[in-house]
Structure formats: C-alpha cells, structure tokens
Amino acid sequence: PDAPALHSRTLSGASESTSDWVHAAVREMLRREAGLSGQYVVFYHSYSASCLLYELQTALACRLQGYPAQGPPVMRLQRCHFEHYQDLDSMVKLATGVGGDHDENFRRIGISTVVSWFASGGYNGPFMMRHFLQGWRADDDVGDMTLLIKDLFRACKIDEDLVEPVLQVGDKWGLEMSRYSRRGRQRSTSIPLAPGHVLQIFIHYSVVDSVAYGALPLGRLAPHGFPVSAWLARQLPLDGQARLLAHPDLFLDPGSGLARVFTHCSSPLYSPAQRRGLLRELDDLLAPHLSTRSARSNARTGLGLSTPRPRPAEAPAV
C-alpha cells in the first residue's frame, strides 16, 4: 500500500506534535517487525479503555511475580480463568456460540488482533491506522469496567476501597475512563489525553500454532484458520484477524523469548516516561495491601499464579 498517503489521511486534523509522534511510533514498529519476522509472527492489538486495567495488572504482576518493572502491559493476569480453557480448541468452541468473542469466558482468556499494520481485518481500510489515534473502544456490552477491577481485587483479597484511588490515577494520566463508573455513576466525559494504544505482539514460530488462530469478525474460526502459520503463509497480501490465547504462563515470562510485546500510545502525553510514572503510582497504592508475605501469597493463590521468580532490581526512576 501507499503507506505515506495512508498515514497522511489518517492523521489529517492531528496536531504537528501528534503527527510526528505517531509517524515515529509506526516507523519503529515496522522496523521491529522487519527485524523479528524470521523467528516470530506479529499481531497487533488496539485498545483504549482497557489501558488502566492492563496497567493495573502489570503493577500487580511486578509486586507478585517479579515481572519486569517496566515490562509491557499485562493483558490477562487471572490464571484461574484458564483452568477450563487451556488450549485453542476450547477457545474456538467459545467463539462458535451466539456471542462469539463477546462471550464473557472468551473475553477472560482471549484478545482480538489483526495480522498486519496494514490489514483491514474484514473492515474498510487498514484497521490499525484508522484506530491508532483513539484506540479500539470496548463494545457497549462490556458494561462497567470498574467491575473488572473489583473482580481482580477480590481475587487478590484486596479491599475494594482501593478501586476509587486506582480510577483517579487513570483520570490523572489522561486515559480513556468513560467505561468506568464511580460508585455506580458514570464518570466524567472529559476528552481523554491519551486514548489510543496498541500492543505489537510477537509470538515465536515454535508456539504460535498453539496460541493463535485465524479469525473472522466476532472471533469465529476463519476457513483454514488453523494452524495459523499455514493460514498466514497462504495470504498475499497479508490480511485478516486473529485471536490469541493470552495465557499468563506465556506472557508473564518475557525472558523465555516465546512472546515479545511492545506498547505504543498515539499521544506524546503518554510517553514511556509517563507510563513509568503511572505504574509507580499504582504500585504505591498496592504496596500497603501486599506488604507481607502472606498477603502476597493469598493474592497469588486467588489469581491462580505460581511461586514467583526472584524479582529483578528496580530501574532508576526517570
């Protein structure tokens, strides 16, 4: 495709600083994809309101599992949700139901992706380019996402009084918060400063066929969409959607090299430095509730996680 023209149309109306930031992010992602394509399959996941939930799970993973302090966002942390859905067959069966990938159990274990930055995914035009600025908004049937944070805290045996301070952190850093209510009331509808986010996800060829499948809209299995490596090899140009089994065993161990995840925000107001600040504030909120060995053990048990690896040394504050 004519990438410069596509990007220019996508960014029409954006400020010069935002345009420069987005262009730099896309160039970085495409260079990274070119460098890793020999060993990995790439997937792109667009999101918006999920950012706070992902980052909260990242802060918890750092506290409980020795996850890198500046590791990529954690998409799924509650390993207990995977107890009955350990493989692709079970996830595909969920997607064949009436709700497709809107099924509650599917959403607990899987994420939606497209297989190229330029993929349409069955929609009109390149999906990622159209949604990078604002991010893919959660569908209305997701409901109040505050309930997901409450569910996470209940699993960790953390008092639900911590929910409101967590939501205030999201407000402070300009995240998309309209899907979160405050004590049953809708939050402010002010325009978020940093609504659009993308995860660039690389899955090693040795495991990709066990955690991904080619999908149609709503998550149903695409014709010949499994194994995904063969499905992708038959496409020219590369296009389509895929669904990933976001199992914590794979994504909480970046040192294995089996999954490599990178995050980008479309706004220069949520740079890596700002993200570090948000994660520090979330950790400050969590620390008093997870200060003892027994509290951390109880939280890990509630999440279905195993004994953590030794925690790496903290990087210096920036």
C-alpha positions as CSV (number, residue, x, y, z in Angstrom):
1,P,0.0,0.0,0.0
2,D,1.0,3.6,-0.4
3,A,1.9,4.0,3.3
4,P,2.8,7.7,3.3
5,A,-0.5,8.7,1.7
6,L,-2.5,6.4,4.1
7,H,-0.8,7.9,7.1
8,S,-1.4,11.4,5.9
9,R,-5.1,10.8,5.6
10,T,-5.2,9.1,9.0
11,L,-3.6,12.0,10.7
12,S,-5.4,14.8,8.9
13,G,-6.5,17.2,11.6
14,A,-4.0,16.0,14.2
15,S,-1.5,18.4,15.7
16,E,2.0,18.6,14.3
17,S,3.4,17.1,17.5
18,T,0.9,14.2,17.5
19,S,1.6,13.5,13.8
20,D,5.4,13.4,14.4
21,W,4.9,11.2,17.4
22,V,2.6,8.7,15.5
23,H,4.9,8.6,12.5
24,A,7.9,7.8,14.7
25,A,5.9,5.1,16.5
26,V,4.8,3.4,13.3
27,R,8.3,3.5,11.8
28,E,9.6,1.9,14.9
29,M,7.0,-0.9,14.8
30,L,7.6,-1.6,11.1
31,R,11.4,-1.7,11.6
32,R,10.9,-4.1,14.6
33,E,8.6,-6.3,12.6
34,A,11.1,-6.5,9.7
35,G,13.9,-7.4,12.2
36,L,11.9,-10.2,14.0
37,S,9.9,-11.6,11.2
38,G,12.3,-14.5,10.7
39,Q,11.6,-16.0,14.1
40,Y,8.2,-14.6,15.1
41,V,4.7,-14.0,13.9
42,V,3.4,-10.5,14.6
43,F,0.0,-9.5,15.8
44,Y,-1.4,-6.0,16.5
45,H,-3.9,-5.3,19.3
46,S,-5.7,-1.9,19.5
47,Y,-7.3,-0.8,22.8
48,S,-8.4,2.2,24.7
49,A,-10.4,1.9,27.9
50,S,-8.6,-1.4,28.7
51,C,-5.4,0.6,29.3
52,L,-6.0,1.2,33.0
53,L,-6.9,-2.5,33.6
54,Y,-3.8,-3.7,31.7
55,E,-1.5,-1.4,33.6
56,L,-3.0,-2.3,37.0
57,Q,-2.4,-5.9,36.1
58,T,1.2,-5.0,35.2
59,A,1.7,-3.4,38.6
60,L,0.3,-6.4,40.4
61,A,2.5,-8.8,38.3
62,C,5.5,-6.8,39.3
63,R,4.6,-7.0,43.0
64,L,3.6,-10.6,43.0
65,Q,5.6,-12.4,40.3
66,G,8.8,-10.5,39.8
67,Y,7.6,-9.2,36.4
68,P,9.9,-6.6,35.0
69,A,9.1,-3.2,36.5
70,Q,8.9,-1.6,33.0
71,G,7.6,-4.7,31.2
72,P,4.8,-4.4,28.6
73,P,1.2,-4.2,29.7
74,V,-0.2,-7.5,31.1
75,M,-3.3,-8.4,29.1
76,R,-4.6,-11.3,31.3
77,L,-3.4,-12.0,34.9
78,Q,-6.1,-14.3,36.4
79,R,-4.7,-17.7,35.6
80,C,-7.7,-19.3,37.3
81,H,-9.8,-18.1,34.3
82,F,-7.9,-20.5,32.1
83,E,-8.5,-23.6,34.2
84,H,-11.1,-24.9,31.8
85,Y,-9.8,-23.2,28.7
86,Q,-6.2,-24.3,28.4
87,D,-6.0,-24.7,24.6
88,L,-7.2,-23.2,21.3
89,D,-9.9,-25.8,20.8
90,S,-11.7,-24.7,23.9
91,M,-11.4,-21.0,22.8
92,V,-12.7,-21.7,19.3
93,K,-15.7,-23.5,20.8
94,L,-16.5,-20.4,22.9
95,A,-16.3,-18.3,19.8
96,T,-18.8,-20.5,18.0
97,G,-21.5,-19.6,20.5
98,V,-24.2,-17.0,20.0
99,G,-22.0,-14.2,21.3
100,G,-18.8,-15.1,19.5
101,D,-15.8,-13.4,21.1
102,H,-18.2,-11.3,23.1
103,D,-18.8,-14.3,25.3
104,E,-17.7,-13.5,28.9
105,N,-15.5,-16.5,29.2
106,F,-13.9,-15.8,25.8
107,R,-13.0,-12.2,26.9
108,R,-11.4,-13.5,30.1
109,I,-8.9,-15.6,28.1
110,G,-8.5,-14.2,24.6
111,I,-7.7,-11.0,22.8
112,S,-8.6,-9.7,19.3
113,T,-5.8,-8.8,16.9
114,V,-5.1,-8.1,13.2
115,V,-2.1,-9.7,11.5
116,S,-0.5,-6.7,9.9
117,W,-0.3,-3.0,10.5
118,F,-2.0,-2.5,7.1
119,A,-4.6,-5.3,7.5
120,S,-8.2,-4.4,7.0
121,G,-9.4,-7.3,9.2
122,G,-12.5,-7.5,7.2
123,Y,-13.3,-3.8,7.7
124,N,-13.0,-0.9,5.3
125,G,-9.4,0.1,5.1
126,P,-6.3,-0.5,7.4
127,F,-7.8,-1.3,10.8
128,M,-4.8,-0.2,12.9
129,M,-4.2,3.0,11.1
130,R,-7.8,4.0,11.5
131,H,-7.9,3.3,15.2
132,F,-4.5,4.2,16.5
133,L,-5.3,7.7,17.4
134,Q,-8.4,6.9,19.5
135,G,-7.9,3.2,20.2
136,W,-10.5,0.4,19.7
137,R,-13.3,1.2,22.2
138,A,-14.7,-1.6,24.1
139,D,-18.2,-2.6,22.9
140,D,-21.2,-1.4,24.9
141,D,-21.9,-5.0,26.1
142,V,-18.7,-4.9,28.1
143,G,-20.6,-2.9,30.7
144,D,-19.0,-1.1,33.6
145,M,-15.3,-1.9,33.5
146,T,-15.0,-0.9,37.2
147,L,-16.5,-4.4,37.9
148,L,-13.4,-6.0,36.3
149,I,-11.1,-4.1,38.7
150,K,-13.3,-5.1,41.7
151,D,-13.2,-8.7,40.5
152,L,-9.4,-8.5,40.3
153,F,-9.1,-7.1,43.8
154,R,-11.5,-9.7,45.2
155,A,-9.2,-12.4,43.8
156,C,-6.2,-10.7,45.4
157,K,-8.0,-10.3,48.7
158,I,-7.5,-6.5,48.4
159,D,-10.1,-4.1,49.9
160,E,-12.4,-2.7,47.2
161,D,-11.9,0.8,48.8
162,L,-8.8,0.9,46.6
163,V,-10.8,0.9,43.4
164,E,-11.6,4.7,43.5
165,P,-7.9,5.7,44.0
166,V,-7.0,3.5,41.1
167,L,-9.6,5.2,38.9
168,Q,-8.2,8.6,40.0
169,V,-4.8,7.5,38.7
170,G,-6.4,6.8,35.3
171,D,-8.1,10.2,35.3
172,K,-4.8,11.9,36.2
173,W,-2.8,10.4,33.4
174,G,-5.4,11.1,30.7
175,L,-6.6,7.6,30.0
176,E,-9.9,6.7,28.4
177,M,-12.1,6.3,31.5
178,S,-15.7,6.6,30.2
179,R,-16.2,2.8,30.6
180,Y,-15.5,3.0,34.3
181,S,-18.3,4.2,36.7
182,R,-17.8,5.7,40.1
183,R,-19.9,4.0,42.7
184,G,-22.5,3.2,40.1
185,R,-22.4,6.7,38.5
186,Q,-20.8,7.4,35.1
187,R,-17.5,9.2,35.3
188,S,-16.7,12.5,33.7
189,T,-17.0,12.5,29.9
190,S,-14.0,14.9,29.5
191,I,-11.9,14.2,26.4
192,P,-9.0,11.8,27.3
193,L,-5.5,13.0,26.6
194,A,-4.2,9.5,25.8
195,P,-7.0,7.3,24.4
196,G,-5.2,5.3,21.7
197,H,-2.9,2.4,22.4
198,V,-1.5,-0.6,20.6
199,L,0.3,-3.7,21.5
200,Q,2.7,-5.1,19.0
201,I,2.9,-8.8,19.9
202,F,5.5,-11.2,18.6
203,I,4.9,-15.0,19.1
204,H,7.7,-17.4,18.3
205,Y,7.1,-19.8,15.4
206,S,7.6,-22.7,17.8
207,V,4.5,-22.0,19.8
208,V,2.3,-19.7,17.6
209,D,0.1,-22.5,16.3
210,S,-0.8,-23.4,19.9
211,V,-1.9,-19.9,21.0
212,A,-3.4,-18.3,17.9
213,Y,-5.9,-18.9,15.1
214,G,-7.1,-17.0,12.0
215,A,-10.5,-15.5,12.7
216,L,-13.4,-13.8,11.2
217,P,-15.1,-10.8,12.8
218,L,-16.6,-11.8,16.2
219,G,-13.9,-14.4,16.6
220,R,-15.2,-17.3,14.7
221,L,-12.6,-19.6,13.1
222,A,-11.7,-18.4,9.6
223,P,-11.7,-21.0,6.8
224,H,-8.4,-22.9,7.1
225,G,-7.5,-20.5,10.0
226,F,-5.8,-23.3,11.9
227,P,-2.9,-23.8,12.0
228,V,-2.4,-20.1,11.9
229,S,1.1,-20.3,10.5
230,A,-0.1,-22.1,7.4
231,W,-3.1,-19.8,7.1
232,L,-0.9,-16.7,7.1
233,A,1.6,-18.3,4.6
234,R,-1.2,-18.6,2.1
235,Q,-2.1,-14.9,2.2
236,L,-0.8,-12.4,-0.3
237,P,-1.1,-9.6,0.7
238,L,-1.2,-10.4,4.4
239,D,-4.6,-9.6,5.8
240,G,-7.1,-10.7,8.4
241,Q,-7.9,-11.0,12.1
242,A,-6.5,-13.5,14.6
243,R,-7.4,-14.4,18.2
244,L,-4.8,-15.0,20.8
245,L,-5.0,-17.2,23.9
246,A,-3.4,-14.7,26.3
247,H,-2.3,-17.2,28.9
248,P,-0.2,-15.7,31.7
249,D,2.2,-18.7,31.5
250,L,3.3,-17.3,28.2
251,F,3.1,-13.6,28.6
252,L,4.4,-13.3,32.2
253,D,7.7,-14.8,31.3
254,P,9.3,-12.4,28.8
255,G,12.7,-14.0,29.5
256,S,11.6,-17.1,27.7
257,G,11.7,-15.3,24.3
258,L,8.5,-17.1,23.2
259,A,6.4,-13.9,23.4
260,R,7.7,-10.4,22.9
261,V,5.3,-7.5,23.5
262,F,5.8,-3.8,22.8
263,T,3.4,-1.0,23.7
264,H,2.9,2.4,21.9
265,C,0.5,5.2,22.6
266,S,-0.7,7.6,19.9
267,S,-0.3,10.6,22.2
268,P,3.1,12.2,23.1
269,L,1.4,12.9,26.5
270,Y,1.7,9.2,27.4
271,S,5.3,8.5,26.6
272,P,7.4,5.7,28.3
273,A,8.3,8.2,31.0
274,Q,4.7,9.0,31.7
275,R,3.8,5.3,31.7
276,R,6.6,4.7,34.3
277,G,5.0,7.4,36.4
278,L,1.6,5.8,36.2
279,L,3.0,2.4,37.2
280,R,4.8,3.9,40.1
281,E,1.6,5.5,41.4
282,L,-0.3,2.2,41.0
283,D,2.4,0.4,42.9
284,D,2.3,2.9,45.7
285,L,-1.4,2.2,46.0
286,L,-0.9,-1.6,46.0
287,A,2.2,-1.7,48.3
288,P,0.4,-1.4,51.7
289,H,-2.0,-4.1,50.7
290,L,0.7,-6.5,49.6
291,S,3.4,-5.7,52.1
292,T,3.5,-9.1,53.8
293,R,4.5,-12.5,52.5
294,S,1.1,-13.9,53.5
295,A,-0.8,-11.1,51.7
296,R,1.2,-11.7,48.5
297,S,0.7,-15.5,48.8
298,N,-3.0,-15.1,49.2
299,A,-3.2,-12.8,46.2
300,R,-1.2,-15.3,44.1
301,T,-3.5,-18.1,45.2
302,G,-6.6,-16.1,44.3
303,L,-5.2,-15.4,40.9
304,G,-4.1,-19.0,40.3
305,L,-0.4,-18.0,40.0
306,S,2.6,-19.9,41.0
307,T,5.5,-19.0,43.2
308,P,7.3,-16.0,41.7
309,R,10.8,-15.9,40.2
310,P,13.4,-13.7,42.0
311,R,12.4,-10.1,41.4
312,P,14.8,-8.1,39.3
313,A,16.4,-5.0,40.6
314,E,14.4,-1.8,40.1
315,A,15.4,0.5,37.3
316,P,16.4,4.0,38.5
317,A,13.5,6.5,38.5
318,V,13.3,8.8,35.5
